[in-house]
Amino acid sequence: MKVGANIAAVEPFGCEFLTSLGITAYRDLAQLPEGSQFDGIVCLDVVEHLREPRRALADLYRRLSSQGWLLIQTPNIASLPAMLKGRHWHEATIPGHLVLFTPAALRKALRESGFRRVRRLRWVIHYPRASLLRALVHSGMQALAIGGNMHMVAYRN
């Protein structure tokens, strides 16, 4: 019995490094072999950098197996830090961030791309080196889903 996963990475800036580690890596989605199918796709801090995120989401949908899933982590423009800091919010000042989503906008984009079920994930993160007050604030924002990042999982079926 084989345990593990076959992994293919799409990473424009670290492609050579990943390849040197023995990981199959591509610079762009368009370089993936035609007909590539995946059971799961993970996009951590990716969609906010794309000029056409809806087109990319539709492409990812097509590359998923019938029971496949997509996990996305992206900054949350509707977060408490974003609302408090406005245009000075750290994520809004990063030049490479082309599109920032609210939870509702990301959910809509995923559904319009073909995903049947979309679920927002919430969990409390433990911050071992943070002060008690900071840890409580961060944990509370995560539990209430008003933290700076959002996590969503979308299922093909």
Long-range contacts (C-beta under 8 A, 24 or more apart in sequence): 8-32, 8-36, 8-38, 29-56, 29-59, 29-60, 32-63, 36-63, 37-63, 37-64, 37-65, 37-68, 38-63, 38-64, 38-65, 38-68, 39-64, 39-65, 39-67, 39-68, 39-69, 40-68, 40-69, 40-70, 40-71, 41-68, 41-69, 41-70, 41-71, 42-70, 42-71, 43-70, 43-71, 43-72, 43-73, 43-74, 44-73, 45-73, 45-74, 45-75, 46-72, 46-74, 47-72, 47-74, 47-99, 47-101, 47-106, 48-74, 48-75, 48-91, 48-97, 48-98, 48-99, 48-100, 48-101, 49-96, 49-97, 49-98, 50-98, 50-99, 51-98, 53-99, 53-109, 54-109, 54-112, 54-113, 57-109, 57-110, 57-113, 57-115, 58-113, 58-114, 60-113, 61-113, 61-114, 61-115, 61-156, 62-114, 64-156, 65-156, 66-156, 66-157, 67-155, 67-156, 67-157, 68-155, 68-156, 69-153, 69-154, 69-155, 69-156, 70-110, 70-115, 70-153, 70-154, 70-155, 71-151, 71-152, 71-153, 72-106, 72-110, 72-151, 72-152, 72-153, 72-154, 73-149, 73-150, 73-151, 74-100, 74-101, 74-106, 74-149, 74-150, 75-100, 75-101, 75-148, 75-149, 75-150, 76-101, 76-102, 76-103, 76-146, 76-147, 76-148, 76-149, 76-150, 77-101, 77-102, 78-102, 78-103, 78-104, 78-146, 79-141, 79-146, 79-147, 79-148, 79-149, 79-150, 80-141, 80-146, 80-147, 81-141, 81-147, 81-148, 82-148, 90-148, 91-148, 101-150, 103-145, 103-150, 103-152, 106-150, 106-152, 107-152, 110-152, 110-154, 114-156, 115-154, 115-155, 115-156, 116-155, 116-156, 116-157, 117-154, 117-155, 117-157, 118-152, 118-153, 118-154, 118-155, 119-152, 119-153, 119-154, 119-155, 120-145, 120-150, 120-151, 120-152, 121-151, 121-152, 121-153, 122-151
